[in-house]
Amino acid sequence: MQFAEAPLAFLAKDKDGSNKKQVIEEVLAQDPRPAYKKGKADTKEYAVHLFNLNVKFTVEEPSITVTAIETFGD
């Protein structure tokens, strides 16, 4: 699991950022992409809504990279 600089900076500003980072890691470790995408090469950026955040990520087997975190609705 990797985080780009911008998502890490976003979480660092949040008083509960370390807990949110842990939850993000646990959720993304389950690979929430559609089942037919698992185990295949994929360059698409996906997003998942956690807390009040829109967490964007890419998967380059076997690594997941969080590319952006935005407040949901922004």
Rosetta blueprint (number, residue, H / E / L):
1 M L
2 Q E
3 F E
4 A L
5 E H
6 A H
7 P H
8 L H
9 A H
10 F H
11 L H
12 A H
13 K H
14 D L
15 K L
16 D L
17 G H
18 S H
19 N H
20 K H
21 K H
22 Q H
23 V H
24 I H
25 E H
26 E H
27 V H
28 L H
29 A H
30 Q L
31 D L
32 P L
33 R L
34 P L
35 A H
36 Y H
37 K H
38 K L
39 G L
40 K L
41 A L
42 D L
43 T L
44 K L
45 E L
46 Y E
47 A E
48 V E
49 H E
50 L E
51 F L
52 N L
53 L E
54 N E
55 V E
56 K E
57 F E
58 T E
59 V E
60 E E
61 E L
62 P L
63 S E
64 I E
65 T E
66 V E
67 T E
68 A E
69 I E
70 E E
71 T E
72 F L
73 G L
74 D L
